[in-house]
Amino acid sequence: MVDAATQYSPQKTSASVAARDTELPLQGRPTTSVPPPPAHTPSKRRAESGSPHATLPHDPPKPNPRVDPESVVTGNPSPSQDVVHQPVTPSNQPRPATPKRPRPDAPAMKPMPIRYEDCDVRDLGTVIADMLMELIRTNDAIPLQDGGLTRFHSRAPPGISVHDYLIRLIVHATLPPPILLSMVFYIDRLYSYYPAFTISSLTVHRFLITAATVASKGLSDSFWTNNTYARVGGVSVRELALLELEFLSRVQWKIVPQPEVLESYYRNLVDRSEGYCIGEGTAAASEGENEDSDISLSDEAS
């Protein structure tokens, strides 16, 4: 005797069920006629969804295309792309690297006249501005000590550059070369009598307008009023008067330099500049003019 709990009976397939239905009916079972399956019915398979009655047509596998070994290239191109082999021609060969362009030569030095009275005021202003920027870069790196503030100090550096500010003074205040060189001379004179003063980004603008006002009044026969200098320099008239008095008292009212001192300052400024030099041709021309003037003076005397 076989235990029904341990007896394994495989599930009946659809074919066995169909065969059972086609067998002769048993006693007590109604007779039914099942039509046979069609002769040319395509084979069906159950869907993957798990439903016993859902079936899908069975597609035959597609044949793998044959791959030519010679057409296989590196990079694994997609099968849909055709590999095209281009012949190597001179047109698609790699071009040789073009040689680097030579660096342009350094700009030529602009000659300056040997006599500072004959130089262009804008060129002289550029040379002085370059010298002032060197002093500013050096002095700004030194921390300000206690008690180092002077009347020439500003709260913050002005928005205009030193070069533009000096050119503004030259154009609108009519500063000739002797006045400009005297302003450079005043830097050393003020520092020798007032060591707390230094040229920095906080003092250079107020010093320039003060030195221009003092030099114009002390060395020139014609000069502007304080209202004009204050408007050009961007300070009030009262502030300019205080700066002028402070400057004169610090240098002990010694504001007239000797001509040879201005000549020495002029040569040193041009020699230390990068874009300017003393022109030889200009020096020869100036000497020729001096000889002609001497001859004319001697003829008149005779």
Buried (B, 14 or more C-beta within 10 A) or exposed (E): EEEEEEEEEEEEEEEEEEEEEEEEEEEEEEEEEEEEEEEEEEEEEEEEEEEEEEEEEEEEEEEEEEEEEEEEEEEEEEEEEEEEEEEEEEEEEEEEEEEEEEEEEEEEBBBBBBBBBEBEBEBBBBBBBBBBBEBBEEBBEEEEEEEEEBBBBBEEBBEEEBBEBBBBBBEBBBBBBBBBBBBBBBBEBBBEEBEEBBBBBBBBBBBBBBBBBBBBBBBBEEBBEBEBBBBBBBBEBEBBBBBBEBBBEBBEEEBEBEEEEBBBBBBEBBEEBEEBBBBEEBBEBBEEEEEEEEEEEEEEEE
